[in-house]
């Protein structure tokens, strides 16, 4: 049995405790935020930022969250979850002051990039409500973070590992935390943070409010829900995480030796593109090649320092670089306006990884395309992964330089003028050998002649780079 309050939002009743899989339909979006019970300071800030209509997950969640209900939110990435949990958290914390080392609200997220993005998104509203925020993440000065928490921050946005470090140093105590949010809970579990997450939840006020947002509610996420959420109201908006009507999915079947050229031409397109590869080495190697080909590319992976990662993301967002080459570190939490193409250069094997990589485009109602490059040797494996993700993709055989590749991706020939000095790189031909890190060994020519040609090409490239380095260094 369901009942509704004055807002018309459906709630779990006595026989409907809000367990995973038990979802209430989302109401149609409200005309504006004004009817959702937010304070005047927040409404003025929303209006000043041009945010007028709530997304479905916000319209569904805000009334319950503002009342202090525990909330279990299921929504695809890009659905507006940050304001859905952030505005109630800030509103319910407003008017209170934190003691040194003792925050009043906690937002846990899986990655540094997502932590920074959440902080940036909520900062204007926190400022309007005179709340102090601290971002606690790895890869940056722990001393500065200790100081911010010690000086008193009402709201802490943290990754589980670094928060654990501060707690171990007795630099942060969670006993006064009244509101706790777990964002992207499934990825925190996938990354092995479950022990740190449960440790934090065991330390916050047991009578406090908890809000958990996740694309999936299986395995460890289900454990968190059952153990830490009390009679949660469940809101599921667009529950099929992989299905976005504004997103097109393409599988491009590429001849192995042509993969090198196809990737380069896609990267040279007009407009932003995000390229995913499996390893840090492959990301660095492809980025160097693209820049040598005249493509404004930057690399993002866990081997980069946090300042490097922050700078690269800023350059991608402001258009200084148009191609972001990344590992799965960019698969969650990253939001970039006008990103209409995501390319899986290395196809993911996990359906969840596909869904979250795909979620970097077609965000907030915009359109976008996801392209997965496969060689014949990986076609069956990739088809199985897409089926498990609930994705129906258009399959097309392509070759570099062909109109069909350009039609789907906007691919074009790169300028060949290197951006960092060194010899110019000619336009890749479809007779080139596969780029190391792209494709699989079964797609690579194995003949002795092929190995000899590759060795000779590698020597020539190394000699050219060495000569360029000597010239550049005087």
C-alpha positions in Angstrom: 0.0 0.0 0.0 1.2 3.5 -0.9 0.4 6.9 0.5 1.3 10.4 -0.6 2.0 13.5 1.4 0.9 17.0 0.4 3.6 17.1 -2.3 2.0 14.2 -4.1 5.2 12.2 -3.8 4.6 8.5 -3.3 6.1 7.0 -0.1 6.7 3.5 1.2 3.9 2.4 3.6 4.1 -0.2 6.4 4.1 -3.1 3.9 6.4 -1.2 1.5 9.6 -0.6 3.4 11.5 0.8 0.4 13.8 -2.2 -0.1 15.9 -2.4 -3.3 13.8 -3.1 -6.4 10.8 -1.6 -4.7 10.4 1.7 -6.6 7.9 4.5 -6.7 7.2 6.2 -10.0 8.7 9.6 -10.4 6.3 12.5 -10.6 6.4 14.8 -13.6 9.0 17.5 -13.1 7.8 20.5 -11.1 7.4 23.7 -13.0 10.1 25.3 -10.9 12.2 24.7 -7.7 10.0 27.2 -5.8 7.4 24.7 -5.0 9.8 22.1 -3.5 10.4 23.8 -0.1 13.8 25.2 -0.7 14.9 28.4 1.2 14.9 31.8 -0.5 18.8 31.9 -0.5 18.9 28.7 -2.5 16.1 29.8 -4.9 17.9 33.1 -5.6 21.2 31.2 -6.3 19.4 28.7 -8.6 17.8 31.6 -10.5 21.1 33.5 -10.7 22.7 30.4 -12.3 19.8 30.0 -14.7 18.6 26.7 -13.2 14.8 26.9 -13.3 13.3 23.4 -13.8 14.3 20.4 -11.7 15.2 17.2 -13.4 13.0 14.2 -12.5 15.3 12.8 -9.9 15.4 16.2 -8.2 11.6 16.7 -8.3 11.2 13.1 -6.9 13.8 13.3 -4.2 13.9 16.8 -2.8 10.6 16.8 -0.8 11.5 13.6 1.0 15.1 14.5 1.6 14.1 17.9 2.9 11.9 16.2 5.5 14.9 14.1 6.7 13.8 10.8 5.2 16.4 8.3 4.2 16.6 8.2 0.4 17.6 5.4 -2.0 18.0 7.0 -5.4 18.4 5.1 -8.6 19.2 7.2 -11.6 21.5 7.1 -14.6 24.7 9.2 -14.5 24.0 12.7 -15.7 20.4 12.7 -14.3 21.0 15.5 -11.8 21.8 13.6 -8.7 24.2 16.1 -7.2 21.6 18.8 -6.6 19.1 16.0 -5.7 21.1 15.2 -2.5 23.2 18.4 -2.2 20.4 21.0 -1.9 18.6 19.1 0.9 21.9 18.4 2.7 22.9 22.1 2.6 19.4 23.3 3.5 19.1 21.0 6.5 22.7 21.9 7.7 22.2 25.7 7.3 22.2 27.7 10.6 24.6 25.3 12.4 28.3 25.7 12.9 30.8 23.0 13.0 33.3 22.6 15.8 37.0 22.0 14.8 37.5 18.5 13.3 33.8 17.7 13.5 31.8 18.2 10.3 28.0 18.1 10.3 27.5 16.5 6.9 29.5 14.1 4.8 29.4 13.2 1.1 31.4 10.2 0.1 32.3 9.6 -3.5 34.6 7.1 -5.3 37.0 9.4 -7.2 39.0 12.6 -6.8 37.4 14.1 -9.9 33.9 13.4 -8.7 34.7 14.9 -5.3 36.0 18.1 -6.9 33.0 18.3 -9.2 30.5 17.8 -6.4 32.2 20.5 -4.4 32.2 22.9 -7.3 28.5 22.2 -8.1 27.4 22.8 -4.5 29.8 25.7 -3.6 27.4 28.6 -4.7 24.6 27.2 -2.6 26.8 26.6 0.4 28.1 30.1 0.1 24.6 31.5 -0.1 23.7 29.6 3.1 27.1 30.6 4.8 28.3 27.0 5.0 31.9 26.0 4.8 33.0 23.0 2.6 36.2 21.0 2.6 37.3 18.6 -0.1 39.2 15.6 1.3 40.8 13.5 -1.5 44.1 11.6 -2.2 46.8 13.0 -4.5 46.7 16.4 -2.9 48.2 18.0 0.2 46.9 16.2 3.3 48.2 19.0 5.5 46.0 21.6 3.8 43.0 19.3 4.1 43.7 18.7 7.8 43.8 22.4 8.3 40.5 23.0 6.6 38.7 20.4 8.7 40.4 21.5 11.9 39.3 25.1 11.2 35.7 23.9 11.0 33.9 22.8 7.9 30.2 22.0 8.1 30.3 19.9 4.9 33.1 17.4 4.0 33.2 15.9 0.5 35.6 13.0 0.6 36.9 9.9 -1.0 36.9 6.9 1.4 40.6 6.3 1.5 41.7 9.9 2.3 38.9 10.3 4.9 40.1 7.2 6.6 43.6 8.7 6.7 42.3 11.8 8.4 40.4 9.8 10.9 43.5 7.7 11.7 45.4 10.9 12.3 42.6 12.1 14.7 42.2 15.1 12.3 38.5 14.3 11.7 35.7 13.0 13.9 32.4 11.9 12.5 30.3 11.7 15.7 28.4 14.9 14.9 27.6 14.1 11.3 23.8 14.3 10.9 23.5 13.8 7.1 25.6 11.3 5.1 25.4 10.8 1.4 26.9 7.9 -0.6 27.2 8.9 -4.3 28.0 6.4 -6.9 27.9 3.7 -4.2 28.3 0.9 -6.7 31.7 2.2 -7.9 32.9 2.7 -4.3 32.1 -1.0 -3.7 33.7 -2.1 -7.1 36.9 -0.2 -6.2 37.2 -2.0 -2.9 36.2 0.8 -0.6 33.5 -1.1 1.2 35.5 -1.5 4.5 36.3 2.3 4.6 32.7 3.2 3.8 31.2 0.9 6.5 33.8 2.2 9.0 32.6 5.8 8.3 28.9 4.9 8.5 29.6 3.2 11.8 31.0 6.5 13.2 28.3 9.0 12.1 25.3 9.6 14.3 23.1 6.5 14.3 19.9 8.6 14.2 21.1 10.7 11.3 19.8 10.9 7.7 21.4 8.7 5.0 21.0 9.1 1.3 22.5 6.6 -1.1 22.6 7.0 -4.9 23.7 4.2 -7.3 23.2 3.1 -10.8 22.8 -0.5 -9.6 21.6 -2.0 -6.3 23.3 -5.4 -6.3 25.7 -7.2 -4.1 27.6 -4.9 -1.7 25.3 -2.0 -2.4 22.4 -4.0 -1.2 24.3 -4.8 2.0 24.8 -1.1 2.6 21.1 -0.3 2.0 19.9 -3.0 4.3 22.4 -2.3 7.1 22.5 1.5 7.1 19.3 3.0 5.6 16.2 3.1 7.8 12.8 2.7 6.0 14.2 4.5 2.9 11.9 6.0 0.3 13.1 4.7 -3.1 13.0 6.9 -6.2 14.0 5.3 -9.5 14.3 7.6 -12.5 15.1 6.1 -15.8 16.0 2.8 -14.0 17.5 1.2 -17.1 20.9 2.7 -16.6 22.1 1.9 -20.1 19.0 3.2 -22.0 19.1 6.8 -23.0 16.8 7.9 -25.8 19.2 10.7 -26.8 22.2 8.4 -27.1 23.2 6.4 -30.2 25.4 3.3 -29.9 27.6 2.2 -32.7 30.0 -0.8 -33.0 32.6 -0.1 -35.7 34.3 -3.3 -37.0 37.8 -2.3 -38.0 40.5 -4.3 -39.8 43.3 -4.8 -37.2 46.1 -2.9 -39.0 43.6 -0.1 -39.8 42.8 0.6 -36.1 45.7 3.0 -35.8 44.5 5.2 -38.6 40.8 5.0 -37.7 41.5 6.1 -34.1 43.6 9.0 -35.3 41.0 10.3 -37.8 38.2 10.1 -35.2 40.4 12.1 -32.8 41.0 14.8 -35.5 37.2 15.5 -35.8 35.7 18.9 -35.0 34.4 19.0 -31.5 35.3 17.3 -28.2 35.8 13.5 -28.0 36.6 11.2 -25.1 38.7 8.1 -25.9 38.8 5.2 -23.5 41.7 2.7 -23.3 42.5 0.0 -20.8 46.0 0.9 -19.7 48.0 3.9 -18.6 50.8 3.0 -21.0 48.4 2.9 -24.0 46.8 6.2 -22.9 50.2 7.9 -22.8 51.4 6.4 -26.1 48.2 7.3 -28.0 48.3 10.9 -26.6 51.9 11.4 -27.7 51.0 10.1 -31.2 47.9 12.3 -31.5 49.8 15.4 -30.5 52.6 14.5 -33.0 49.8 14.3 -35.6 48.5 17.8 -34.8 45.6 16.8 -32.6 45.1 18.7 -29.3 45.0 15.7 -27.0 45.6 15.3 -23.2 46.0 12.1 -21.1 44.1 11.3 -17.9 44.9 8.2 -15.7 45.7 7.3 -12.1 49.5 7.6 -12.8 49.1 11.4 -13.2 49.4 13.7 -10.2 46.2 15.3 -9.0 47.3 18.8 -10.2 48.1 17.3 -13.6 44.6 15.6 -13.7 42.9 18.8 -12.6 44.7 20.9 -15.2 44.0 18.4 -18.0 40.3 18.3 -17.2 40.1 22.1 -17.1 41.8 22.3 -20.5 39.3 19.7 -21.9 36.4 21.7 -20.5 37.6 25.1 -21.7 38.4 23.7 -25.2 42.2 24.1 -25.0 42.4 20.4 -25.7 39.7 18.7 -27.8 40.6 15.1 -27.1 40.8 13.5 -23.7 42.5 10.1 -23.8 41.7 8.2 -20.5 41.4 5.0 -18.6 38.3 4.2 -16.6 39.3 6.9 -14.1 37.2 9.2 -16.3 34.3 6.8 -16.6 32.4 8.2 -13.6 31.6 11.6 -12.3 33.2 13.5 -15.2 30.8 16.1 -16.6 31.8 18.2 -19.7 29.3 20.3 -21.6 28.8 19.6 -25.3 30.6 16.3 -25.2 28.7 14.4 -27.9 31.1 11.5 -28.7 32.6 8.8 -26.5 34.9 6.2 -28.1 35.8 2.9 -26.6 39.1 2.3 -28.4 39.6 -0.7 -26.1 36.1 -2.2 -25.7 35.2 -2.7 -22.0 34.6 -6.3 -20.8 32.3 -5.3 -18.0 28.8 -4.1 -18.9 28.9 -1.6 -15.9 32.1 0.0 -17.3 30.3 0.4 -20.7 27.3 2.1 -19.1 29.4 4.5 -17.1 31.8 5.3 -20.0 28.7 6.0 -22.1 27.3 8.2 -19.4 29.9 10.9 -20.1 27.8 11.9 -23.1 24.1 12.6 -23.6 24.0 14.2 -20.2 21.1 16.3 -18.8 18.9 15.6 -21.8 21.5 16.4 -24.5 22.2 14.0 -27.3 25.4 12.0 -28.0 27.0 8.9 -29.5 29.0 6.1 -28.1 31.3 4.3 -30.6 33.1 1.0 -29.8 35.9 0.0 -32.1 36.3 -3.8 -32.4 38.4 -6.1 -34.6 36.9 -9.3 -35.9 38.6 -11.2 -33.1 36.7 -9.4 -30.3 33.4 -8.9 -32.0 31.6 -11.8 -30.3 32.9 -10.9 -26.9 31.8 -7.3 -27.3 28.4 -8.3 -28.5 27.9 -10.4 -25.3 29.0 -7.4 -23.2 26.6 -5.1 -24.9 23.7 -7.5 -24.5 24.4 -7.8 -20.8 24.3 -4.0 -20.6 21.0 -3.9 -22.4 22.4 -2.0 -25.3 21.3 -2.3 -28.9 24.1 -1.0 -31.1 24.3 -0.4 -34.9 27.2 -2.5 -36.3 29.1 -1.1 -39.3 32.3 -2.1 -41.0 34.5 0.9 -41.6 37.9 1.8 -43.0 40.0 4.9 -42.5 39.4 7.7 -45.0 35.9 6.4 -45.9 32.8 8.5 -45.9 30.9 6.1 -43.6 33.5 6.6 -40.8 33.1 10.4 -41.1 29.3 10.2 -41.2 29.1 8.3 -37.9 32.0 10.0 -36.0 32.9 13.2 -37.9 36.4 11.7 -38.5 38.7 13.6 -40.8 42.4 13.6 -41.6 44.7 15.2 -39.0 46.9 18.1 -39.9 50.1 16.2 -39.3 51.7 19.3 -37.8 53.2 18.3 -34.4 52.2 20.3 -31.4 55.2 19.7 -29.2 58.0 19.9 -31.7 59.6 16.8 -33.4 59.0 15.4 -36.9 55.7 15.7 -38.6 53.6 12.5 -38.7 52.1 11.7 -42.0 48.4 10.8 -42.3 48.0 7.2 -41.1 47.4 4.7 -43.9 45.3 1.6 -43.5 48.5 -0.5 -44.1 49.9 0.6 -40.8 50.4 -1.9 -38.1 48.1 -1.7 -35.0 48.9 0.8 -32.4 50.4 -0.9 -29.4 47.7 -1.1 -26.7 44.9 -1.1 -29.3 43.3 -4.4 -30.4 44.7 -7.8 -29.4 47.6 -9.9 -30.3 45.5 -12.1 -32.5 44.8 -9.1 -34.7 48.5 -8.4 -35.3 50.5 -9.7 -38.3 52.7 -12.5 -37.0 55.0 -13.1 -40.0 58.7 -12.6 -39.7 58.5 -9.9 -42.4 55.8 -8.0 -40.3 58.0 -8.1 -37.2 61.0 -6.8 -39.3 59.0 -4.0 -40.7 57.6 -3.0 -37.3 61.2 -3.1 -35.8 62.4 -0.9 -38.6 59.6 1.5 -38.2 60.1 1.7 -34.4 63.8 2.4 -34.9 63.1 5.2 -37.4 60.5 6.7 -35.1 62.9 6.6 -32.1 65.7 8.1 -34.1 63.4 10.9 -35.3 62.3 11.7 -31.8 65.9 11.6 -30.5 67.0 14.1 -33.2 64.1 16.3 -32.4 64.9 16.3 -28.7 68.6 17.2 -29.5 67.4 20.1 -31.7 65.0 21.3 -29.0 67.5 21.2 -26.2 70.2 23.0 -28.2 
